[in-house]
Amino acid sequence: MIQNKSYSYAIRLAVIYALVWFIDLLDASTLNVTLPAIAQSFHINPPDAEWAIVGFLLSMTIGLTISGWLGDNYGTRRIFLLSQLIYIGSSIGCGFSFDLPSLILFRLLQGFAGGMAIPLGMAALMRAMPQAQWAKTSAYMNMVTLVAPALGPLFGAYVTSLMGWQWIFFLKVPLSCFCFALSLYWVRKEENHEVSRFDWPGFILGGLSLSGILWVFSEIGKNTSDQILIMTSILAVLFAIIFIRVEKRSKSPLIPLSIFRNQHFTFGNLIQSGANTIFLGANFIIALYLQQGLGFDLVSTGWIMSAITPGMLLVQPLVGKFYNRLGPLPFIIPGLLVLSLSTLAFAITTAQTSPYLLGFLVFCIGAASSFTQTANVSSIFSGLPHKYKGAGSSIYSLFKQVSASFGVAISTMVLSLGMKVNGYMPSPTPFHYCFIVLGAIPAISLLFCFYIDNKKALKQITTPSHTPTETEFGTE
C-alpha cells in the first residue's frame, strides 16, 4: 500500500516535470520561426535579435548550474515554485517588451527560471520514483517532450500571423499557471538539507568567460570595432585559464576536472556537442533562411520546420532495439554523416526548391541528430563511475546548453560576415555559407569516434544500470 502511494506521488511529479520540460522546449522552438517578425517590429535585422535566443540558452545554463545548490540550501519545493513564478512573470514581460533590450532582459530571466526548474523537478522525481518504474515512465515523458519541437514552429507561425508575436508569450502563461497550481498542490515539502558550499569563484569566472566568447562570436561581422572584439576575446580566454586553475584547487569545484579522465565521457560529450550545435544552429538559421532567403511566409516555414520531430520519433525505437547488440558507433557514425550531408544540402537549395524537399532535409536533420545523440548518451553514462554520476549529469547538461548557444552564435557570425561580403544585398548566398560551416562540424566530430571503444561500450552494457537522469529522458 505504501509503495502504491509512493508510485502515485511519483506519477504526479512526472506529470509536472513533463509539463515544465514541454513548456521550456516549446519556448525554445517557437522563437526561431518568429524572430524575423520580432526584428521587423523593432526595426532591426533578424540576426541582430539573436540574443533573444542565445541569452535564453545561456541564462538557462546558469540556472542549471546553481539550481542544485539553491535547492539543497533553501528547499527544493520552495525554489521550484519560485522558479515557476519567475518564469510566468518573465513570460508576461516578454509579451510587453517595447524594444530588443527589454525583450532580451526578460528572456534572460525566463531562461534562468527554466534552467532552475528542470533539474529541481528531476531531483524530486528521482527521489520519489521506484526504480522498477523508471523505464515505463521515462518512455511516456520522452514522447511528451518530443512533441514540443513539432508544435513550437506551428504555434509560433500561426499565432504570430493571426495575433502578433507578443501572443506567443501570452498564450503560454495559462499553461504555466496550471503547472504552478499542480506544483503548489502536489509537490511535498522535503526534509531540511544541510547548508553546503558553492563554488562562487568558478561560477563567476566560468560565466564571464563563456559570455565573453559567445558575445565575440555574435558580434563578428557587425559594427563592433576589432579592438573591442580582440580585447574581449583575450579577457574571455584569460578568465577561462583562471577558471581551470581555480577548479583544480577548489575543495568543492563547480566542475570536477578529474571526470574528464574518462575517455568515453570526454569524447562522447564532444560528439554530443557537435551534434547539438548543428541541431540548434541549423534550426535557427533554416527558419531565417526560409523566410529571408527563400521568401516563404510564416505558416509555410512553421510546417517545414515541424518535420524535425517525426524524424526524431522514427529513429529512437531503432536505437533502443539494437543498441545492446551493436553498441554506440554503428549509430553515431552514420548519424553524424547524415547530419553533415543534410545540413550541407541546404547550401545548394534555391527559391525553386520544392518545399517538400526542404521539409525532408529538416526531417533528416532531426532523425540524424536523434540517432547520434540517443546512442551517444548511453555510451557517455554507461561507463561513468558511480561517484561521478551526479556531476556527470550536470556537466552533460552544461555541454548541451553551451553547444546550443554556440550553434546560434556561430550561425549569426557566419551570416553577418556573408552579408558583409555580399554587400548587404538581399540574397540566399550568405545563408549558404552558414550551411557549409555548420555542415562541417559533425564531419569534424567524426574524428572523436576514434576515441570511443565500441567493444568496451558493449561490455559496459552488462553492468548494473544507473539511475536515469534528466538528460536520458530526451536528447533535444
N, C-alpha and C positions, 0 to 999 in steps of 0.2 A: 504493500500500500504506500509506504514511504517512497519507494522507488518510482511508483507511478506518479506521485505528486512531484517528485524531483524532475521527472521527464516532462510532465505537463508544464512546469515552470520553465524548463529549458526550451520547449517549443515556443512559448510566448516570447522569450528572449530572442529566439531565432527569427520570429516574425518581425520584431523591432529592428534587429540588425539588418535583415534583408531590406527593410524599408529605408533605413539610413543609407545603406550602400547604394540602393537603387536611386535615391534622390541625388546623391553625390555624382553618380555616373551619368544621370540624366542631365545634370548641370554641366558636366564636362563635355558631353557630346552635343549639347544644344548650341553652345555659343559659336562653334566652328562655322555653322551654317549662317548664323545671324550676324556675324561680325561685319560684313560689308554694309548691312543696313544700319548697324550701330555707328560705324565710321561715317556714313553719309549724314546721319542726324547730327553728328558732332563736327561735320565739315572737315574731316581728315581722311588720309589714305588708310585703307584697311590694314596694311602691315604696321602702321603706327599704333594701332589699337591692340597689338599682340599681348601687351602686359595685362590686359583683362583676362587672358588665358594663362600666360606664364606666371603672373602674380598669384593667381588662384592655385596653381600647381606647386609653386614654391612655398607659399604660406601653408599649404596642406602638408608639405614635408616637415615644416617647423612644428605644426600641430601634432603630427605623428611622433616626432622626436620627444616632445615634452609631455605628452598625454599620460604615459605610464607613471611618471614621477608625480604629476598632479593628482592622478587617481589614488596612488599609494598614500600621499600625504594629506589629501583633503577629502577622500572618499570617491569611489568610482561612480556611484549613483549621482552624487552632487555635481561632479564635473561633467558627467554625461548629460544631465539635464541642462546644465549651464551652457554647454556647447551647442545644444539644440536651440536654446533661446537666442544665442548669438547668431546662429545660422538663420533663424527666422527673421531677426531684426536686420541683418545684413542683406538678406534677400529683398526685403521691402526697400532698403536703402538703394540697392542696385536699380530697382524699378524707378525710383525717384531721382536717379543721378542726372545732373544737368550738364556735365561735361566729362571728358575722359578721366581726369584725375580723381573725381569723386567716384566714378564707376570702379576704377582700379582700387581705391581705398576700400570700398565695400566688398569687392571681390577678394581682397586680401583677408578681410575679416571672415568672409564666407568660407574660403579655403582653410583658414586656420581652425575654424569651428568644425568643419567636416573632417579635417585631419585628426582632431581630438576625439570626435565621436566614434569613428570607425574602430580604432584599436581598443577603446574602452568598452564598446559594445561586445567586441570579440572576447575580451578578457572575462567579462561577466558570463558570456555564453560558454566559454571553455570550462569555467568552474562548475557550471550547472549541468551541462550535457553529459549523460552516461556515455562511456567510451563505445559501447556496443551500438549506439545510435548515430555515431558521427557520420558514417558513410551515407546513410539514407538521408539524413538531414542536410548534409552539405550538397548532395545532388540537387535537392529541391531549391536550396538557396542559390546555387550556381545558375540554375535555369532562370530564376527571377532576375538576377543581376545581369544576365546576358541579354535580357530584353531591352534594357535601357539604351545601349548603343544604337539599336534599331529605331526605338521610339524617339530618341533625342533629336536627330535631324528632321524627322517628320513633324514633331511637336514644334520645334523652333521655326520651321518653314511656314507651316500653316498659321500659327499664332502670330508671327511677325507680319505675314501677308494680310491677315484679316483684322488684327487688333493693334499691331505695333510691337516693336521689340521689348518694350517695358513689361509687357504682359507675360513674357516667358519667365519672368521672375515672380510676378504677382500670382500667376495661376498655380505655382508650386507651393505657395505659402499654406493653403488649406491642407495639403498632404503632409507638409512638415509639422503643422499644428496637430494633426491627427496622430502622427508618430510621437510627438511630445506628450500628448494626452495618454497614449498607451504606455509610454515610459514612466510617466508620473504614477500611473495606476498599477502597472505590473512589476517594474523593477524594484527589487527589495533593497533595503539598506544593508550594506555589508558591515562586517566587523571592522573596528578601527585598525588602521595599519600603523606600524611604527614609522617615525619620521626618518627619511633616508636622504642621503646627499645627492645633489645633482651636479653634473659636470658643466657648470656655467661657463668657464673659460673656453672649453671645447665647443659648447653650443654657440657662443658668440663668434668665436673665430671661424668656425665652420660655416656659420650663416653669412658672415661678411664675405668670405672667400667665394662661396657659391653664388651669392647675389651679385658680386662684382663680375665674375666670369660670365654669368648669364646676361648681365646688362651690356657688357662689351660686345658679346655676340649679337645682341639685338640692335645695337647702335651702329655697327659697321655698315658702311654704305649710306648712312644718313648724314645729317648736317653736323653731327658732333665732331669736334676737332680731333685730329690724330693725336695731339699731345695729351688730351684728356683720356683718350682710349688707351694709350700706352701706359700712362701713369696708373690708371685703374687696373690694367692687366698686371702690372708689377706689384701693386698692393695686394691684389687678389691672390697671386702666386705666393707672395710673402706670408699672407695670413694662412695659406694652406700649409706652408712649411712649418710655421709656428704651431699650427693645429696638430700636425703629426707629432712634433716634439712633446707637446702638452699631453697628448693621448698616451704616449709611451710612458710618461711619468705618473699619470693620474692613477689613484687607487680605485676610482670608480669611473672609468672612461666612458664617454658617450659612445664611442665605437672601440671595442676591444680589438686592437690591430692583430693580435695573435690568431684570430679566427681566419685570417687570410692565408694562413699556412696550409689550410685545407684546400687542395688544388681544385677539386670539383666545385667547391663553394665559390672560390675566387673567379675562375674562368667561366663557371656557369652564370654568375652574376654579370660578367662582361658580355656574354652572349645574350642574356636576357635584356640587358640594357640596350644592346644594338637593335634587337627586335622591337623593343618598346619605343625606342627613339623613332623608328620608322612608323610604327603603328600610330603614334600621336602626331608626329611631324607630318606624315602623309595625310592623315585625316584633316589636319589644319590647312595644309596647302592645297589639297584636292578640292575642298569646299570653296576656297577662294578662287582657284583656277576655273572651276565650273562656271562661276558667276562672272568673274572679272576677265578671264582669259577666253572662255568659250561662249559667254553670253547666255547661259541658262538662267531661268528665273529661280526664285527661292524654292518653290514647291518641287520643281524638277530636280534641283540639287538635293533636296531632302530625300526624295525617293532613291536617287542614285547612291547617296551615302548610306542609306539604311540597308543596303545589300551586304554590309560588313558583318552583321550578326548571323545571317544564315550560314555564311562561310565558317564562322566560329563554331556554331552549333553542329555543323555537319561532321567536322573532324574530331571533336572531343571524344565521342564514343569510340572512335578507332584507336586513339591513343590509349584510352582506358582498357580496351580489349587486348591489345597486342604489346603494350609496354613491358609487361612482366616476362614476355618471351624474347623480345628483341632488344630491350634496353633503350637509352635515350638517343644515341647518334642516328639510327635509321629514321628518326622523326626530325631531329634538329637540323641535319644537313639538307635534306630536301626542302624543309620548311624555310630555311634561310635562302636557298636558291630561288624558290618560287617567290618569296617576299622581295628579293632583289629584282628579279625579272619583271614582276608585276608593277613595281614602282618605276623601273626604267621604261616600261612600255608606255607610260603616260607621257614620256618625252617625245614620242612620235605621234601623239594624238593631235587632231585639229578640230576646227569647228564643224567639219563634215563627218567626224567620227560618230558612229551610232551611239546613242545613249545607253543602249543595251550592252554594247561592248564596254563602255565606261563602267557601267554597273558590274559587269563580270570581272573587270580588273579590281574594283573595290572588294568584290566577293573574294577574289583570290588573295588579296592582302589580309583580309580577316581570317581566312582559312589558314594561310601560311603562318601568320602570327600566332594563332592559337595552337597550331601543330607544333611549332617550335617551343613556345613558352610552356604549354601544358606538360610536355615531356621533360623539358629542362628543369622545371621547378621540382619535379620528383627527384631528379638527379642531384640538384643542389642540396636538398634537405636529407636525402636518404642516408648519406654517409657522414652527416654532421654529428659530432659527439653531443651527448645529451646536455652537457653543461652549457653548450653554445646555442641550444635551440631557441631560447628567448631572444638573445642578442642577434642570432641569425635571421630570425623573422623580422626584427626591427630594421636591420641593415638591408635586407631584401626590399622592404617597403621603401626605404630611403632611395636605393638604387632605382626602383621603379618610378618614383615621383621625380627624381632628379633627371633621369633619362627622358621622361615625358617633357619636362621643361626645356631640356636641351633640344629635343626634336622640334619644338615650336620655334625656339630661338635660332637654331641653325637654318631652318626654313626661311625665316624672316630675313636673316643676314644675306643668304644667297639671293633671295628675291630682290632685296634692296640694291645689292651690287648689280644684279642683272638688269634692273630698271635703269640704273645709272649708266651702264654700258650701252643700253638700248636707247639712250636719250630720252627716257621717260615717255616714250611713245606707246600708246595702247597696243599691246602685242602679247601673244601667249609665250613668246620666246623666253622671257625671264623665268616663267614658271617651269619651263622645260629644263633650265639649268638646275632648279631645285630638285626635280625628279632624278636627274643624273647624280647629283651629290647624295641625295637620300638613298638612292638605289645602290650606291657603292658601299654604304655602311654595313648591311647584312652580308655582302660579299666579303668584306674585310673580316667580319665576325667569324667567318668560316675558319680562319686561321686558329681561333681559340679552340676549335673542336679537336685539334691535335693533342690538347691537354686533358681531354675527357677520356678516361679509360672505360670503354663500354663493358668489358668483361667484369671489371671491378664494380661498376654500377649494377650489373645484373646480380652479382653476389650479394650486394648490399640490400637487394630487394627481399632476400630471405631473412634478414634481421628483423627483430621486433619493431613494429611500426611506432612512430612517434605521434604525439597528439597533434592533430591538424591545427594550422594557424590560419589567420585571415588571408594570407597570400595563397593558400591552397584552395580557397573557395572560388577563385577566379583570377585569371592572369591579366585581365584588362581593367 
